[in-house]
Amino acid sequence: MIYDVEFSLDAAAELLRISEVVGSAVLLLQAAEAIRRQLENDPAEKGRFLSEGLYYIDEQHLRAFFLIDAESMLVEITDFRILKSANG
């Protein structure tokens, strides 16, 4: 079963802010799209549980935080963070 994956307004704003900092909107959007695709199928399996229903998933140098509403088959990405590179 496929989950709908939505970005909160705060998450979208943070993604835009991060793209200005890293200077590569294309790579950042590719990572965000890869995260979205992974969360469509089995978000609890693909992510790592933090607490109180909050999960996270990493893709390239991007971490997304998300909530799962299994009853509605909805994943809401609530925030993004940039991860330090292996070299940095």
MODELLER restraints for C-alpha pairs under 7 A, 6 or more apart:
rsr = mdl.restraints
at = mdl.atoms
rsr.add(forms.Gaussian(group=physical.xy_distance, feature=features.Distance(at['CA:1:A'], at['CA:41:A']), mean=6.42, stdev=0.5))
rsr.add(forms.Gaussian(group=physical.xy_distance, feature=features.Distance(at['CA:2:A'], at['CA:40:A']), mean=5.24, stdev=0.5))
rsr.add(forms.Gaussian(group=physical.xy_distance, feature=features.Distance(at['CA:2:A'], at['CA:41:A']), mean=5.17, stdev=0.5))
rsr.add(forms.Gaussian(group=physical.xy_distance, feature=features.Distance(at['CA:3:A'], at['CA:40:A']), mean=4.62, stdev=0.5))
rsr.add(forms.Gaussian(group=physical.xy_distance, feature=features.Distance(at['CA:3:A'], at['CA:41:A']), mean=6.23, stdev=0.5))
rsr.add(forms.Gaussian(group=physical.xy_distance, feature=features.Distance(at['CA:3:A'], at['CA:73:A']), mean=4.75, stdev=0.5))
rsr.add(forms.Gaussian(group=physical.xy_distance, feature=features.Distance(at['CA:3:A'], at['CA:74:A']), mean=5.31, stdev=0.5))
rsr.add(forms.Gaussian(group=physical.xy_distance, feature=features.Distance(at['CA:3:A'], at['CA:75:A']), mean=6.56, stdev=0.5))
rsr.add(forms.Gaussian(group=physical.xy_distance, feature=features.Distance(at['CA:4:A'], at['CA:40:A']), mean=6.32, stdev=0.5))
rsr.add(forms.Gaussian(group=physical.xy_distance, feature=features.Distance(at['CA:4:A'], at['CA:73:A']), mean=6.29, stdev=0.5))
rsr.add(forms.Gaussian(group=physical.xy_distance, feature=features.Distance(at['CA:4:A'], at['CA:74:A']), mean=4.83, stdev=0.5))
rsr.add(forms.Gaussian(group=physical.xy_distance, feature=features.Distance(at['CA:4:A'], at['CA:75:A']), mean=6.06, stdev=0.5))
rsr.add(forms.Gaussian(group=physical.xy_distance, feature=features.Distance(at['CA:5:A'], at['CA:36:A']), mean=6.25, stdev=0.5))
rsr.add(forms.Gaussian(group=physical.xy_distance, feature=features.Distance(at['CA:5:A'], at['CA:39:A']), mean=6.98, stdev=0.5))
rsr.add(forms.Gaussian(group=physical.xy_distance, feature=features.Distance(at['CA:5:A'], at['CA:40:A']), mean=6.40, stdev=0.5))
rsr.add(forms.Gaussian(group=physical.xy_distance, feature=features.Distance(at['CA:5:A'], at['CA:74:A']), mean=6.00, stdev=0.5))
rsr.add(forms.Gaussian(group=physical.xy_distance, feature=features.Distance(at['CA:5:A'], at['CA:75:A']), mean=4.69, stdev=0.5))
rsr.add(forms.Gaussian(group=physical.xy_distance, feature=features.Distance(at['CA:5:A'], at['CA:76:A']), mean=5.92, stdev=0.5))
rsr.add(forms.Gaussian(group=physical.xy_distance, feature=features.Distance(at['CA:6:A'], at['CA:75:A']), mean=6.20, stdev=0.5))
rsr.add(forms.Gaussian(group=physical.xy_distance, feature=features.Distance(at['CA:6:A'], at['CA:76:A']), mean=4.90, stdev=0.5))
rsr.add(forms.Gaussian(group=physical.xy_distance, feature=features.Distance(at['CA:6:A'], at['CA:77:A']), mean=6.09, stdev=0.5))
rsr.add(forms.Gaussian(group=physical.xy_distance, feature=features.Distance(at['CA:7:A'], at['CA:76:A']), mean=5.76, stdev=0.5))
rsr.add(forms.Gaussian(group=physical.xy_distance, feature=features.Distance(at['CA:7:A'], at['CA:77:A']), mean=4.80, stdev=0.5))
rsr.add(forms.Gaussian(group=physical.xy_distance, feature=features.Distance(at['CA:7:A'], at['CA:78:A']), mean=6.46, stdev=0.5))
rsr.add(forms.Gaussian(group=physical.xy_distance, feature=features.Distance(at['CA:8:A'], at['CA:76:A']), mean=6.57, stdev=0.5))
rsr.add(forms.Gaussian(group=physical.xy_distance, feature=features.Distance(at['CA:8:A'], at['CA:77:A']), mean=6.07, stdev=0.5))
rsr.add(forms.Gaussian(group=physical.xy_distance, feature=features.Distance(at['CA:8:A'], at['CA:78:A']), mean=5.36, stdev=0.5))
rsr.add(forms.Gaussian(group=physical.xy_distance, feature=features.Distance(at['CA:10:A'], at['CA:78:A']), mean=6.73, stdev=0.5))
rsr.add(forms.Gaussian(group=physical.xy_distance, feature=features.Distance(at['CA:10:A'], at['CA:79:A']), mean=6.59, stdev=0.5))
rsr.add(forms.Gaussian(group=physical.xy_distance, feature=features.Distance(at['CA:11:A'], at['CA:77:A']), mean=6.59, stdev=0.5))
rsr.add(forms.Gaussian(group=physical.xy_distance, feature=features.Distance(at['CA:11:A'], at['CA:78:A']), mean=5.15, stdev=0.5))
rsr.add(forms.Gaussian(group=physical.xy_distance, feature=features.Distance(at['CA:11:A'], at['CA:79:A']), mean=4.21, stdev=0.5))
rsr.add(forms.Gaussian(group=physical.xy_distance, feature=features.Distance(at['CA:11:A'], at['CA:80:A']), mean=5.96, stdev=0.5))
rsr.add(forms.Gaussian(group=physical.xy_distance, feature=features.Distance(at['CA:14:A'], at['CA:79:A']), mean=6.81, stdev=0.5))
rsr.add(forms.Gaussian(group=physical.xy_distance, feature=features.Distance(at['CA:14:A'], at['CA:80:A']), mean=6.21, stdev=0.5))
rsr.add(forms.Gaussian(group=physical.xy_distance, feature=features.Distance(at['CA:15:A'], at['CA:80:A']), mean=6.27, stdev=0.5))
rsr.add(forms.Gaussian(group=physical.xy_distance, feature=features.Distance(at['CA:18:A'], at['CA:82:A']), mean=7.00, stdev=0.5))
rsr.add(forms.Gaussian(group=physical.xy_distance, feature=features.Distance(at['CA:19:A'], at['CA:25:A']), mean=4.92, stdev=0.5))
rsr.add(forms.Gaussian(group=physical.xy_distance, feature=features.Distance(at['CA:19:A'], at['CA:28:A']), mean=6.48, stdev=0.5))
rsr.add(forms.Gaussian(group=physical.xy_distance, feature=features.Distance(at['CA:31:A'], at['CA:59:A']), mean=5.76, stdev=0.5))
rsr.add(forms.Gaussian(group=physical.xy_distance, feature=features.Distance(at['CA:31:A'], at['CA:60:A']), mean=6.40, stdev=0.5))
rsr.add(forms.Gaussian(group=physical.xy_distance, feature=features.Distance(at['CA:31:A'], at['CA:62:A']), mean=6.76, stdev=0.5))
rsr.add(forms.Gaussian(group=physical.xy_distance, feature=features.Distance(at['CA:35:A'], at['CA:59:A']), mean=6.46, stdev=0.5))
rsr.add(forms.Gaussian(group=physical.xy_distance, feature=features.Distance(at['CA:38:A'], at['CA:46:A']), mean=6.71, stdev=0.5))
rsr.add(forms.Gaussian(group=physical.xy_distance, feature=features.Distance(at['CA:39:A'], at['CA:46:A']), mean=6.60, stdev=0.5))
rsr.add(forms.Gaussian(group=physical.xy_distance, feature=features.Distance(at['CA:47:A'], at['CA:55:A']), mean=5.83, stdev=0.5))
rsr.add(forms.Gaussian(group=physical.xy_distance, feature=features.Distance(at['CA:47:A'], at['CA:56:A']), mean=5.28, stdev=0.5))
rsr.add(forms.Gaussian(group=physical.xy_distance, feature=features.Distance(at['CA:47:A'], at['CA:57:A']), mean=4.75, stdev=0.5))
rsr.add(forms.Gaussian(group=physical.xy_distance, feature=features.Distance(at['CA:48:A'], at['CA:55:A']), mean=5.27, stdev=0.5))
rsr.add(forms.Gaussian(group=physical.xy_distance, feature=features.Distance(at['CA:48:A'], at['CA:56:A']), mean=5.31, stdev=0.5))
rsr.add(forms.Gaussian(group=physical.xy_distance, feature=features.Distance(at['CA:48:A'], at['CA:57:A']), mean=6.35, stdev=0.5))
rsr.add(forms.Gaussian(group=physical.xy_distance, feature=features.Distance(at['CA:49:A'], at['CA:55:A']), mean=4.37, stdev=0.5))
rsr.add(forms.Gaussian(group=physical.xy_distance, feature=features.Distance(at['CA:49:A'], at['CA:56:A']), mean=6.66, stdev=0.5))
rsr.add(forms.Gaussian(group=physical.xy_distance, feature=features.Distance(at['CA:53:A'], at['CA:67:A']), mean=6.06, stdev=0.5))
rsr.add(forms.Gaussian(group=physical.xy_distance, feature=features.Distance(at['CA:54:A'], at['CA:65:A']), mean=6.83, stdev=0.5))
rsr.add(forms.Gaussian(group=physical.xy_distance, feature=features.Distance(at['CA:54:A'], at['CA:66:A']), mean=5.81, stdev=0.5))
rsr.add(forms.Gaussian(group=physical.xy_distance, feature=features.Distance(at['CA:54:A'], at['CA:67:A']), mean=5.22, stdev=0.5))
rsr.add(forms.Gaussian(group=physical.xy_distance, feature=features.Distance(at['CA:55:A'], at['CA:65:A']), mean=5.66, stdev=0.5))
rsr.add(forms.Gaussian(group=physical.xy_distance, feature=features.Distance(at['CA:55:A'], at['CA:66:A']), mean=5.29, stdev=0.5))
rsr.add(forms.Gaussian(group=physical.xy_distance, feature=features.Distance(at['CA:55:A'], at['CA:67:A']), mean=6.30, stdev=0.5))
rsr.add(forms.Gaussian(group=physical.xy_distance, feature=features.Distance(at['CA:56:A'], at['CA:63:A']), mean=6.69, stdev=0.5))
rsr.add(forms.Gaussian(group=physical.xy_distance, feature=features.Distance(at['CA:56:A'], at['CA:64:A']), mean=5.46, stdev=0.5))
rsr.add(forms.Gaussian(group=physical.xy_distance, feature=features.Distance(at['CA:56:A'], at['CA:65:A']), mean=4.32, stdev=0.5))
rsr.add(forms.Gaussian(group=physical.xy_distance, feature=features.Distance(at['CA:56:A'], at['CA:66:A']), mean=6.00, stdev=0.5))
rsr.add(forms.Gaussian(group=physical.xy_distance, feature=features.Distance(at['CA:57:A'], at['CA:63:A']), mean=5.67, stdev=0.5))
rsr.add(forms.Gaussian(group=physical.xy_distance, feature=features.Distance(at['CA:57:A'], at['CA:64:A']), mean=5.44, stdev=0.5))
rsr.add(forms.Gaussian(group=physical.xy_distance, feature=features.Distance(at['CA:57:A'], at['CA:65:A']), mean=6.70, stdev=0.5))
rsr.add(forms.Gaussian(group=physical.xy_distance, feature=features.Distance(at['CA:58:A'], at['CA:64:A']), mean=6.43, stdev=0.5))
rsr.add(forms.Gaussian(group=physical.xy_distance, feature=features.Distance(at['CA:61:A'], at['CA:82:A']), mean=5.81, stdev=0.5))
rsr.add(forms.Gaussian(group=physical.xy_distance, feature=features.Distance(at['CA:61:A'], at['CA:83:A']), mean=4.78, stdev=0.5))
rsr.add(forms.Gaussian(group=physical.xy_distance, feature=features.Distance(at['CA:61:A'], at['CA:84:A']), mean=6.65, stdev=0.5))
rsr.add(forms.Gaussian(group=physical.xy_distance, feature=features.Distance(at['CA:61:A'], at['CA:85:A']), mean=6.41, stdev=0.5))
rsr.add(forms.Gaussian(group=physical.xy_distance, feature=features.Distance(at['CA:62:A'], at['CA:80:A']), mean=6.90, stdev=0.5))
rsr.add(forms.Gaussian(group=physical.xy_distance, feature=features.Distance(at['CA:62:A'], at['CA:81:A']), mean=5.96, stdev=0.5))
rsr.add(forms.Gaussian(group=physical.xy_distance, feature=features.Distance(at['CA:62:A'], at['CA:82:A']), mean=4.80, stdev=0.5))
rsr.add(forms.Gaussian(group=physical.xy_distance, feature=features.Distance(at['CA:62:A'], at['CA:83:A']), mean=5.65, stdev=0.5))
rsr.add(forms.Gaussian(group=physical.xy_distance, feature=features.Distance(at['CA:63:A'], at['CA:80:A']), mean=5.53, stdev=0.5))
rsr.add(forms.Gaussian(group=physical.xy_distance, feature=features.Distance(at['CA:63:A'], at['CA:81:A']), mean=5.10, stdev=0.5))
rsr.add(forms.Gaussian(group=physical.xy_distance, feature=features.Distance(at['CA:63:A'], at['CA:82:A']), mean=6.16, stdev=0.5))
rsr.add(forms.Gaussian(group=physical.xy_distance, feature=features.Distance(at['CA:63:A'], at['CA:83:A']), mean=6.60, stdev=0.5))
rsr.add(forms.Gaussian(group=physical.xy_distance, feature=features.Distance(at['CA:64:A'], at['CA:77:A']), mean=6.56, stdev=0.5))
rsr.add(forms.Gaussian(group=physical.xy_distance, feature=features.Distance(at['CA:64:A'], at['CA:79:A']), mean=5.83, stdev=0.5))
rsr.add(forms.Gaussian(group=physical.xy_distance, feature=features.Distance(at['CA:64:A'], at['CA:80:A']), mean=4.50, stdev=0.5))
rsr.add(forms.Gaussian(group=physical.xy_distance, feature=features.Distance(at['CA:64:A'], at['CA:81:A']), mean=6.55, stdev=0.5))
rsr.add(forms.Gaussian(group=physical.xy_distance, feature=features.Distance(at['CA:65:A'], at['CA:77:A']), mean=5.73, stdev=0.5))
rsr.add(forms.Gaussian(group=physical.xy_distance, feature=features.Distance(at['CA:65:A'], at['CA:78:A']), mean=5.66, stdev=0.5))
rsr.add(forms.Gaussian(group=physical.xy_distance, feature=features.Distance(at['CA:65:A'], at['CA:79:A']), mean=5.20, stdev=0.5))
rsr.add(forms.Gaussian(group=physical.xy_distance, feature=features.Distance(at['CA:65:A'], at['CA:80:A']), mean=6.22, stdev=0.5))
rsr.add(forms.Gaussian(group=physical.xy_distance, feature=features.Distance(at['CA:66:A'], at['CA:75:A']), mean=6.65, stdev=0.5))
rsr.add(forms.Gaussian(group=physical.xy_distance, feature=features.Distance(at['CA:66:A'], at['CA:76:A']), mean=5.41, stdev=0.5))
rsr.add(forms.Gaussian(group=physical.xy_distance, feature=features.Distance(at['CA:66:A'], at['CA:77:A']), mean=4.17, stdev=0.5))
rsr.add(forms.Gaussian(group=physical.xy_distance, feature=features.Distance(at['CA:66:A'], at['CA:78:A']), mean=5.31, stdev=0.5))
rsr.add(forms.Gaussian(group=physical.xy_distance, feature=features.Distance(at['CA:67:A'], at['CA:75:A']), mean=5.71, stdev=0.5))
rsr.add(forms.Gaussian(group=physical.xy_distance, feature=features.Distance(at['CA:67:A'], at['CA:76:A']), mean=5.28, stdev=0.5))
rsr.add(forms.Gaussian(group=physical.xy_distance, feature=features.Distance(at['CA:67:A'], at['CA:77:A']), mean=6.56, stdev=0.5))
rsr.add(forms.Gaussian(group=physical.xy_distance, feature=features.Distance(at['CA:68:A'], at['CA:74:A']), mean=6.03, stdev=0.5))
rsr.add(forms.Gaussian(group=physical.xy_distance, feature=features.Distance(at['CA:68:A'], at['CA:75:A']), mean=4.64, stdev=0.5))
rsr.add(forms.Gaussian(group=physical.xy_distance, feature=features.Distance(at['CA:68:A'], at['CA:76:A']), mean=6.58, stdev=0.5))
rsr.add(forms.Gaussian(group=physical.xy_distance, feature=features.Distance(at['CA:69:A'], at['CA:75:A']), mean=6.21, stdev=0.5))
